[in-house]
Amino acid sequence: MAKIKKSTSAHRQPPKSTYTISWSEEKRRTLAAAVITSQKPDTKWKTVARLWGSVHSDDASGIGNEKFLIARLRGQWGDKTHNSKRQWLFIPQTAQDLERQDPELMRRFRTVVAGATLVDAAAIVPETPRRPSRVVDDTPHTPTQSSDGRVTKQAPPAPTTTTPPAVLADPLLTPIEDEIVVRSEHFSNQPLALSKTAQLQLEYAARLRESRSTDFGPYSIVPAEQAHPSTPSLLFRFYEPGATHVVNAPLENGFISGIFSGTNGGFTAPLTHDAEFLFTLIEYHVNRSAVLTPFVSVSNDFYWCMRNAVKKAAAGKEIRISIIDGRAAAGDDGSKAYHLKAYSGQIRSRRAYKNGGWRPAGNSEFLIWGRIPKEAVVCDFAVGDFLGTCRSNKAFGDVFRAHYFESAGATNIIRRIMSQDHPELNPITITTICDLFRCVYCSTTTQSFPKEEYITKLVSDIVQGWHVKPTRELTKPEWLALARNFAETLCQKFGLPPMTTTHRNLARAFLFGMLSGFGDLNWQSDDSLKLKMIANAKAYGLEDPDIMYAAQDNPIIASIRSCMWENVSPSHARLIGPEAPMQVPTRSKRVMKRILSGTVPSGTPTTPVRSQPSPSSRPQKTAIKDVQPSRTVRIFDAVVIPRLLPTPAASENGSPNRPGERPDTAIVMDDEDEDGDYVMADYVEEGELEWEIL
């Protein structure tokens, strides 16, 4: 039972202020400047409150207490990525942006903080000075008598000074709220009122205890296609060079998991995807517990990896990033790479993680079994070099915008904010992308120039994460020009001589990366995301890169690939293939009789009747008139005897040495159905004999 002390007026807390701050863009900008210029962590928010109150003294006076003002400011600063994120979208949150927008305010705050004179800024609300209450014992001090009869004097007790807790309490400390039940005749036996946050914490703790005490039974078996999906061409890992639960020596020994760190090259085979013990190992690994696991964490999202690495580097840690060949790390059959998303859902539903369900879903995280050999490490670079390039190269900093990575908030929120301020795809941004390739390839052991599949993956992640896209629909020549510019610039950055074949392959890899970048992450495993990606690419005027380049070399191949690239509707698909109906041209009987009878001159042009497609999509049978086969001649539809030069005897005009000028007539034998004889007919050169569909 909690012990209740008598409460005096000196122990009472000041009443909670009901004053409401009307937040505006100017007040939020002042708060951002105060937070950025405050340096000491122990007195950070005290300094922020005094700096902010020196500018907006009316609001500070309305609140009436520095502790409550600090709570309001911290709440508003924390809400910039949650409830009020829309109001914070256009507020600068870096020192560089604030220097450009309000240099006078930044100069004033820096001067006050550097001089440690907060006289002007401290005038928030002059608190009423209170004398410490003096407790004096009014009991008379009677002299005591010793055993021998002498009277000894005792010194009066020293006066004690009681300091109010409100004066000694640190305003930065958050009091711990708990449920205290008071049982006394002077108090009711009702629990004290708790804040909304404390109530939510108690409810969450109760649900967590209930879920962890429940026996859910065995885990469900994860399908193989979900546990081992198609491994991407590149994987990424950010790490600290110091000793951790994983041996991080990418250029010497690669990455070795903690459970195999003491072995001399001996590694057990990976567990199958349906082994239930995998869930226990994954739970230990994601919780970052002291239990060593056989996994090495990697990601297939370059943007996510850079965001977390820059965030840790901004906190003063030395962070490096390794780019890894996905197929070499996952093994020949991909059995060494487990997709965390396939297992994390069941673990989160049971609240088995250390913080219950508040753990990442693992959409982009893969767990590599045992080790990642150094042969699989493509390149390795320091995050500090990337940040240094952002500061020294303005174009590089404008494209990759590392200051967003240092902001607090979830990665998807930061990605959404960056999408509203994305750079345009042009030759300048293409040069910047090539500079990034040169930056990440500063340390490498396997190759000195990126492969085509690596280029496609990196360009795709850059387009998806940093939203480097055109601002309008581009034409085919414009896309080819940008791709050619990328290939030439990349070769120049790496010091390679110009080669036509190499340039074309690099340009194709760039266009395929742009095409993939128009889709979402992991679009390969979802057909709807594939269609969405193709629709976005067509909206920007980007087609299949193979078709775009084949059109310049072989028009037949380009036409075939273009037909395969287009979406064929089911109604058109019925007319394609060997089962399609025969399209037989028709001609009327009257025209056929005139041709056979010779009434139509051979030199007179005849208009052929156009063939009409069948009204039904099903194949139709053509009815042919029955004929009597000849006894001596093989049955055939029509025979055209080739034309020969006339002989002198057959020539009607001219001499034996000079053929006549009258053109010969080709002989056409047509099979009659009456008596089996053949009729000679003149062949009409301009038209063709066509059979009628009966």
C-alpha angles and dihedrals in degrees: 000000000000116000114235118209126203111270120224129190090259091060097051116108118233113261117268113262118244094194114128122213113220100218117214134173091263093052092049091049090051090050091051091050092049093050093048096047094047108095112173111081095205094057098023100119094039088057091045091053093050094046093047092045092053089062100036101033095157093062092043091051091047092058091049100200132071093217093057091045091054090051091052093048094047091049093051092047091049093048093061089093098037130033100359098035092121091059090050096050095092097035113104111239102181131074093241094054093046091050089056096046103037112010094161093058092047091048091051094049093046091051092051094047094044093048093045089222108129096166095122094038094046094064094096101125122340100231116221108259112238125198115230110255113250117217112203124181109234094194110118114246107233117195115250123229122226126219093263093055098257119133116231125199120229122208113245114253114270114255111256123218118215115206116203114249089231089067096046098041117102109235090213093062117091112219116238110242118210137166110261119186113203117204111192139117090248096052134052119247093241125119116255117256115267129205121254092253092053091049092052091049091052092048092049092048090051092051090047093053091046094050094047092050091052119096105226094178125225122343120258117257114260114225116245094237090057097043094046108027123170105303113234120238092246134034127188134212129184117199147157114252091228124092113286135153086294127054103242109198103124099166095042109032105351122232119321123189120238098250091054097039093101097047123102097231096308116131128170121230115269119263119255118260093252097054109122092209087070089074091057093048092047091050091054092045098049092044089056089226126169090258109102117233134198094239137102113198120227135163134219093209114085092190093054091048093050093047094055093041094052090046091056092042090054088057090061101265125134105240130180132185127215123200110212134194104246098209094047091050096045096047131241094295096032093243093130095063119075120189107228092210091068092059106026095071094065093044092051093047089058092045089232094147120096092255095036113238096349097103130107117273091228098234092155101023125104126187114217115206118234107337147344108230120227089242087067093055107098098184142336130209141171120252088220090065090053092051091046091054090050090055098043099040112055095194090050092050093047092055101043098031098200092183089076090060092060092058121100120250142075119311094241090055092051090048090052092050092050091050090064091056102038124154122243122253106246138128091282094056090044089056089050091052089052088051088056090053089053091047096053093044093058092108119033139146105185105045140356098214128047120252121238093253090050090052091051092051096047094045089049093052092046092053092045097044106033095029096229098175140141119267093223142018111290127210124238095258090051092053091048091049092052091048092049090049091052093051094049094045093048092052090050092051091053095040097244122153117248112267124174096216094047092047092052093050092048091048091051090049090052093051092048088051091052090048092052091044091062088067133068129265114287093011089151092078098050125063093202090055089050092055090046091052093050091047091052091048092051090049088061092045096253117141133177105310091217090057092046092055098035090058089068094051111029119012092194093058090044091052093049094048091046090055091049091047094054119083107248114212119227092246091058093042091065091064093053125084140036093300093062115121118264113256102220116182117232135213129184122256092239093059091046093053092049091052094048094045092051096238091126110073117235093236094051111099115233124206111236119222112246118240116252120214118240114266092222125064091221120090114264128210117237113227111225122197114248115250134188110248116234119245096221107024128062114247115252135155101237136340124203113203111213116250117252132193111270118253121235091253094053093046113105095192127034136026131290089266094048120051119223121266094232110103117239120244120234113236117235120193113203123190113237122204099215109072104351096254123132124239122212113229134177115253114235108220097197096053138039131232107251128187122230121237106235 
